[in-house]
Amino acid sequence: MAEPGPGDKEEAAPAPKKRRLAAGERYVPPPRKLNAGVSFGAEHFAETSYYFEGGLRKVRPYYFDFRTYCKGRWVGRSLLHVFSTEFRAQPLDYYRAAARAGRLRLNEEPVRDLEIVLKNNDFLRNTVHRHEPPVTAQPIQILVEDDEVVVVDKPSSLPVHPCGRFRHNTVIFILGKEHDLKELHTIHRLDRMTSGVLMFAKTAEVSKRIDEQVRERQLEKEYVCRVVGEFPEHEVVCEEPILVVSYKVGVCRVDPKGKFCKTIFQRLSYNGKTSVVKCLPRTGRTHQIRVHLQYLGHPIVNDPIYNMEAWGPDRGKGGKIDKTDEELLKALVEEHRSKQSLDILGLLEEDLNASAENKDSGNSGDCTKSAQADPINENSCPAKDTKDPERDAKDHEKNDIAACPLNSVASLETLEKNKELGSCENQDGQTEEKHSDERDPLCVECKITRQDPSPKELVMYLHALRYKGAEFEYCSKMPEWAMEDWEE
């Protein structure tokens, strides 16, 4: 055959040959390259819709795929064994029924036999019926939008990113769905219950530039809060180190083994019962302002974590707790359970039961990817200091696998006959998805009546008032509860 001339096209290199499989050996496709960072598009926003009721923003229940590559410790174990040891929140009958209904897929092929042995790079997909907790109906106010940044006034109760049980009820999704603001890069975070100024960059370059200012401590942050009692009139500086007790529940405390922190406080007003305080955090630790105020004996008035009886008679003042970390977490959960306010912590009764089952099983179901198993919850995700918060949010989607709990054995048989994916009924027995009257027979949430939180319960008196950098300054209005003449 003649050599190809300069004008001839070279033939494409032949595709690499698949390794010859031994008799009965199962082929596993090579892993796909997953995009880094967060990028939500129209197909994600179209998964479901919002509706508003009683001052709350609610999400219609929807079907969602949890996806994960086979963990190293799963290799050589059967799928049934993995479910029975690491995902014990549901009985094995659930997984058998889910497989029969086509909800479990291995390498995009329906799982027919749960005895199948897992191999490296196996890709597992689990379709579940997903319910999200309600958040405040207060709209996200856009303070500034230009070619470089989007700056918003975030309402309390809204997480920034998809996390734990929240996906559509997040700032990222609401901005994308209702304001057509997509491909945003997170510059900083606010806790779910903290309101105020929140910045996003429109490009990676802008994000990197402002992130450098953050690392070099050039970004000034100013918060306001309303605290218990008469805060001192003079400036107070707190430099107590802070240790994370639980990433999953979102609890920290002052501890000598913690990370260095510094917060400057200045009282703005006192109404005879509570004080409005300006807070200037010089570091950016998780719950830093809230923990330091608790330590000083002036916790935020309605803080659902750091102003609770679970901390003891002094509520953690001076770092005095007299409980182990596990005892503290249990006491916090029990206090919220007694008040029927677990939802404020982002927890459900089923979460607690599941975590008790998975306490020693190595379940990695939380979106913070903490290496430590936590005795309280495997699925909630508070804001957390991280070098790559966008990747954290994406990891939640591609590395978790979960299933809705089973309601009854009878529903297993119903599932096999029900090939159409339906919607759920609300507590009044009316369908929440207007186009269907069907419920998901496997989803326990469809049959549970939950008391909605009141809009007031979804507000914590901590607000990010101002963010100032080398070339910018953004400020929101002072919240009503921070006015000098405001009364409870």
C-alpha positions in Angstrom: 0.0 0.0 0.0 1.4 3.4 -0.9 2.5 5.8 1.8 -0.1 8.6 2.4 0.8 11.8 0.7 0.8 15.3 2.3 -2.8 16.0 1.2 -4.2 12.6 2.3 -6.1 12.2 5.5 -4.7 9.8 8.0 -7.1 7.1 9.2 -8.2 7.3 12.8 -6.4 5.1 15.2 -8.3 1.9 15.9 -10.3 1.9 19.1 -8.6 0.0 21.9 -9.8 -3.6 22.1 -11.8 -4.7 25.1 -10.0 -7.2 27.3 -11.3 -10.7 26.6 -13.6 -11.7 29.4 -13.4 -15.0 31.1 -16.4 -17.3 31.0 -19.1 -15.8 33.2 -17.1 -12.6 33.9 -19.1 -9.4 34.0 -17.9 -6.4 31.9 -17.6 -3.0 33.7 -17.3 0.1 31.6 -14.5 2.5 32.4 -15.5 5.4 34.7 -16.9 8.5 33.1 -15.2 11.9 33.7 -17.5 14.0 35.9 -17.4 17.7 35.6 -15.9 19.6 38.6 -17.9 22.4 40.2 -21.6 23.1 40.2 -23.4 23.5 36.9 -27.2 23.2 37.0 -29.2 23.5 33.8 -32.7 23.5 32.5 -33.1 19.7 33.0 -32.3 20.0 36.7 -34.6 23.0 37.2 -37.5 21.1 35.4 -37.4 18.3 38.0 -40.2 19.9 39.9 -41.8 23.2 40.8 -42.5 25.5 43.7 -45.8 26.4 45.4 -46.4 28.9 48.3 -48.5 28.2 51.3 -48.8 29.8 54.8 -45.8 32.0 54.3 -43.6 29.1 53.1 -42.0 28.1 49.9 -42.6 24.5 49.2 -41.3 22.0 46.6 -43.6 19.4 45.0 -42.2 15.9 45.7 -40.2 14.6 42.7 -38.2 11.6 41.5 -34.4 11.9 41.8 -31.4 9.7 41.0 -28.8 9.2 43.7 -25.6 8.0 42.0 -22.3 6.6 43.3 -19.3 4.7 42.1 -18.6 1.5 44.0 -16.7 2.3 47.2 -13.4 0.4 47.6 -14.7 -1.5 50.6 -17.6 -2.8 48.5 -15.5 -4.5 45.9 -16.0 -8.3 46.1 -19.2 -7.9 48.1 -22.7 -8.6 46.9 -25.1 -5.7 46.4 -27.4 -7.4 48.9 -24.6 -7.5 51.5 -23.8 -3.8 51.0 -27.5 -2.9 51.4 -27.8 -5.1 54.5 -24.7 -3.7 56.2 -24.4 -0.1 55.1 -27.9 1.0 54.2 -30.0 -0.6 56.9 -32.6 2.2 57.2 -34.7 0.2 54.8 -35.4 -3.6 55.0 -34.0 -5.8 52.3 -37.5 -6.3 50.9 -37.4 -2.7 49.9 -34.3 -3.1 47.8 -35.7 -6.3 46.2 -38.9 -4.4 45.3 -37.0 -1.4 44.1 -34.9 -3.7 41.8 -38.1 -5.4 40.5 -39.5 -1.9 39.7 -36.3 -0.9 37.8 -35.2 1.7 40.3 -31.8 0.1 40.9 -29.4 0.2 38.0 -25.8 -1.0 37.8 -23.8 0.5 35.0 -27.1 1.8 33.6 -28.5 -1.7 33.4 -31.5 -2.8 35.6 -30.4 -4.8 38.6 -32.1 -8.2 38.4 -30.3 -10.0 41.1 -29.1 -8.4 44.3 -26.6 -11.2 44.8 -24.5 -9.7 42.0 -20.9 -9.1 43.2 -19.6 -5.6 42.9 -16.4 -4.7 41.0 -14.2 -1.7 40.9 -15.7 1.2 38.8 -19.2 -0.2 39.1 -21.7 2.7 38.8 -24.9 2.4 40.9 -28.0 4.5 40.3 -31.0 4.6 42.7 -34.2 6.4 41.9 -36.0 7.7 44.9 -39.1 9.8 45.6 -37.7 13.0 47.2 -39.4 15.5 49.6 -37.8 18.8 50.6 -38.4 20.7 53.8 -40.2 24.1 53.4 -38.3 27.4 53.6 -39.5 30.9 54.1 -41.5 32.4 51.2 -39.6 35.6 51.6 -38.1 36.4 48.2 -34.4 36.6 47.4 -33.6 40.3 46.8 -31.0 41.0 44.2 -28.9 43.9 45.5 -26.3 44.1 42.7 -25.9 42.4 39.3 -23.2 43.4 36.8 -20.8 41.6 34.4 -18.8 40.2 37.3 -21.0 39.5 40.3 -24.4 38.8 41.6 -25.1 40.0 45.2 -28.3 39.0 47.0 -29.9 39.5 50.3 -30.5 35.9 51.4 -33.5 35.1 53.6 -33.0 33.0 56.7 -33.7 29.2 56.4 -32.4 28.9 52.8 -29.2 26.9 52.2 -26.8 28.3 49.6 -26.2 25.0 47.8 -28.0 21.7 47.3 -27.2 19.8 50.5 -28.7 17.1 52.6 -32.5 17.2 52.0 -32.4 20.5 50.2 -32.0 20.9 46.4 -34.6 23.1 44.8 -35.2 25.1 48.1 -31.7 26.6 47.8 -30.3 29.9 46.8 -28.5 28.4 43.7 -31.7 26.8 42.4 -34.0 29.7 43.1 -31.7 32.1 41.3 -31.4 29.7 38.4 -35.1 28.9 38.1 -36.7 32.3 38.9 -34.0 34.8 37.8 -32.2 32.9 35.0 -28.9 33.3 36.9 -26.8 30.2 36.2 -23.2 29.0 36.3 -22.6 31.1 39.5 -19.4 30.7 41.5 -19.6 30.8 45.2 -17.3 33.4 46.9 -18.4 32.8 50.5 -21.1 31.0 52.4 -23.8 31.8 55.0 -25.3 29.3 57.4 -28.8 28.2 56.4 -30.4 30.1 59.2 -28.3 33.3 58.7 -29.7 36.0 56.4 -28.0 38.8 54.6 -25.5 39.8 51.9 -24.3 36.8 49.8 -22.0 37.2 46.8 -21.5 35.1 43.7 -19.0 35.5 40.9 -20.2 35.1 37.3 -16.8 33.8 36.1 -14.0 31.7 37.5 -11.6 34.6 37.0 -13.6 36.9 39.2 -14.1 34.2 41.8 -10.4 33.6 42.0 -9.6 37.3 42.3 -12.0 37.8 45.2 -11.0 34.5 46.8 -7.5 35.8 47.0 -8.8 38.8 48.9 -10.5 36.4 51.3 -7.4 34.4 51.8 -5.3 37.5 52.4 -7.9 38.8 54.9 -8.7 41.8 52.8 -12.5 41.1 52.9 -14.3 42.9 55.8 -17.5 41.4 57.0 -20.0 43.0 59.3 -23.0 41.3 60.9 -25.8 42.3 63.2 -27.6 40.1 65.7 -30.0 40.3 68.6 -28.7 38.6 71.7 -30.0 37.7 75.2 -29.5 40.2 78.0 -27.6 43.5 78.3 -24.4 43.2 76.2 -21.5 45.3 77.6 -21.3 48.9 76.2 -17.6 48.7 75.6 -16.0 46.8 72.6 -15.6 43.1 73.3 -13.0 40.9 71.6 -13.3 37.1 71.7 -10.5 34.9 70.5 -11.6 31.6 71.8 -10.7 28.6 69.6 -13.6 26.7 68.0 -13.9 22.9 67.5 -16.5 21.2 65.3 -18.5 18.7 67.3 -20.6 17.5 64.3 -20.5 18.5 60.7 -23.7 16.7 60.0 -25.9 18.3 62.6 -23.9 21.5 62.5 -22.7 22.0 66.1 -19.4 23.6 67.3 -18.1 24.6 70.7 -15.2 26.5 72.2 -12.3 24.1 72.9 -8.5 24.6 73.4 -8.0 22.0 70.6 -10.1 24.0 68.2 -9.0 26.5 65.5 -8.0 30.0 66.2 -10.9 32.5 65.9 -11.3 36.2 66.5 -14.5 38.2 66.6 -15.0 41.9 67.6 -18.4 42.8 69.1 -19.9 46.3 69.7 -23.3 46.9 71.2 -25.6 49.1 69.1 -28.7 49.2 71.3 -30.5 47.6 74.4 -34.3 47.5 74.9 -34.3 46.3 78.5 -34.3 42.6 77.6 -32.2 42.1 74.5 -29.3 43.8 72.8 -28.5 44.5 69.1 -24.8 43.8 68.6 -22.5 44.5 65.6 -20.1 41.6 64.9 -16.9 41.9 63.0 -15.4 38.4 62.4 -11.7 38.4 61.6 -11.6 34.7 60.8 -14.2 32.6 59.1 -14.9 29.5 61.2 -18.1 27.5 61.2 -20.7 29.2 63.4 -18.0 31.5 64.8 -20.2 34.5 65.8 -22.9 32.2 67.3 -20.4 30.2 69.3 -18.5 33.2 70.6 -21.7 34.9 71.7 -22.8 31.8 73.5 -19.4 31.7 75.2 -19.8 35.3 76.3 -23.2 34.5 77.9 -25.2 36.4 75.3 -26.4 33.8 72.8 -28.6 34.9 69.8 -32.2 35.2 71.1 -33.7 32.5 68.9 -30.6 30.5 68.0 -32.0 26.9 67.5 -28.6 25.4 68.5 -26.6 27.6 70.8 -29.5 29.0 73.0 -30.9 25.7 74.0 -31.3 24.0 77.5 -29.3 21.0 76.2 -26.1 23.0 76.9 -26.9 23.1 80.6 -28.2 25.7 83.1 -25.7 28.4 81.8 -26.3 27.4 78.2 -22.6 27.0 77.4 -21.5 30.3 79.0 -17.7 30.3 79.5 -17.5 27.0 77.7 -19.1 25.2 80.6 -21.0 22.2 79.2 -20.5 19.2 81.5 -21.5 16.8 78.7 -19.6 14.6 76.3 -20.0 15.6 72.6 -22.3 12.6 72.1 -24.4 13.5 75.1 -24.7 17.1 73.9 -25.8 16.1 70.4 -28.4 13.6 71.8 -29.7 16.3 74.2 -30.1 18.9 71.4 -32.0 16.4 69.3 -34.2 15.4 72.1 -35.0 19.0 73.0 -36.0 19.7 69.4 -37.9 16.4 69.2 -40.0 17.4 72.2 -40.8 20.8 70.6 -41.6 19.1 67.2 -38.9 21.3 65.6 -36.4 18.7 64.3 -37.0 20.2 60.8 -35.3 23.4 62.0 -32.1 21.3 62.4 -32.8 19.8 58.9 -33.5 16.4 60.6 -36.3 13.9 60.4 -37.3 11.1 62.8 -36.3 8.7 60.1 -32.9 10.3 59.8 -32.3 9.6 63.5 -33.4 6.0 63.2 -31.3 5.4 60.1 -28.2 6.9 61.7 -28.6 4.7 64.8 -28.7 1.7 62.4 -25.7 3.0 60.5 -23.7 4.2 63.4 -21.0 1.5 63.0 -21.5 0.6 59.4 -19.3 3.3 57.7 -22.2 4.9 55.8 -20.9 7.9 54.0 -24.2 9.5 53.3 -23.5 13.0 54.4 -22.6 15.8 52.0 -19.7 17.1 54.0 -17.8 13.9 53.4 -16.6 13.8 57.0 -14.6 10.7 57.7 -16.1 10.3 61.1 -19.5 8.5 61.5 -21.9 10.7 63.4 -24.5 9.3 65.9 -27.2 11.8 64.9 -27.6 12.2 61.2 -26.1 11.0 58.0 -27.9 13.4 55.6 -27.8 17.0 56.8 -25.2 19.5 55.7 -24.5 22.8 57.4 -22.2 25.3 55.9 -18.6 24.3 56.3 -15.3 25.9 55.8 -13.8 24.3 52.6 -11.4 25.1 49.9 -13.9 24.1 47.2 -17.5 24.5 48.3 -18.8 24.1 44.7 -17.2 20.6 44.5 -18.7 19.7 47.9 -22.2 20.4 46.5 -21.5 18.4 43.3 -20.2 15.6 45.4 -23.5 15.3 47.1 -25.1 14.4 43.8 -22.6 12.0 42.4 -21.4 10.2 45.5 -24.5 9.4 47.5 -27.0 6.6 47.2 -30.1 6.5 49.4 -33.6 5.3 49.3 -36.9 6.4 50.8 -37.9 4.3 53.7 -40.5 1.5 53.3 -44.0 2.2 54.6 -45.4 -1.3 54.5 -44.9 -4.8 53.0 -48.2 -4.4 51.2 -46.7 -1.5 49.2 -44.1 -3.8 47.8 -46.7 -5.6 45.8 -48.3 -2.3 44.8 -44.9 -1.1 43.5 -44.5 -4.0 41.1 -47.9 -3.2 39.5 -47.2 0.5 39.4 -45.0 1.3 36.5 -45.9 4.9 36.3 -44.0 7.3 38.7 -46.7 9.3 40.5 -46.8 12.2 42.9 -47.6 12.5 46.6 -50.5 13.6 48.6 -50.2 16.3 51.1 -51.5 16.2 54.7 -55.0 17.2 53.5 -55.1 14.2 51.1 -54.9 16.5 48.1 -52.3 15.8 45.4 -49.4 18.2 45.5 -48.4 17.5 41.9 -51.5 18.8 40.0 -51.0 16.5 37.0 -51.2 13.2 38.8 -53.3 11.5 41.6 -50.7 8.8 42.2 -48.6 8.3 45.3 -45.3 6.5 45.5 -46.0 3.2 47.2 -42.4 3.0 48.6 -42.2 6.5 49.9 -43.0 6.8 53.6 -43.0 10.6 53.3 -46.1 10.4 51.2 -48.1 8.9 54.1 -46.7 11.0 57.0 -48.4 14.1 58.2 -45.8 16.7 59.2 -46.5 20.0 61.0 -45.1 22.9 59.0 -42.8 25.3 60.8 -44.2 28.8 61.1 -42.4 31.5 59.1 -41.3 33.0 62.4 -39.5 29.8 63.4 -37.5 30.0 60.2 -35.9 33.3 61.1 -32.8 33.6 63.3 -31.6 37.0 64.4 -28.3 37.0 62.7 -27.8 39.0 59.5 -24.8 39.7 57.2 -25.1 43.4 56.9 -22.0 44.4 54.9 -19.2 42.9 52.8 -16.3 45.1 51.8 -13.4 44.3 49.6 -10.5 46.2 48.0 -12.7 47.3 45.1 -16.3 46.9 46.3 -18.7 47.3 49.2 -22.2 45.8 49.4 -24.7 46.5 52.1 -28.3 45.4 52.8 -31.0 47.1 54.8 -31.0 46.6 58.6 -33.6 43.9 59.4 -36.7 44.8 61.4 -35.7 42.9 64.5 -32.4 45.0 64.7 -34.2 48.3 65.1 -33.6 50.0 68.4 -37.3 50.3 69.3 -38.2 46.7 68.2 -39.9 44.5 70.7 -40.5 40.7 70.7 
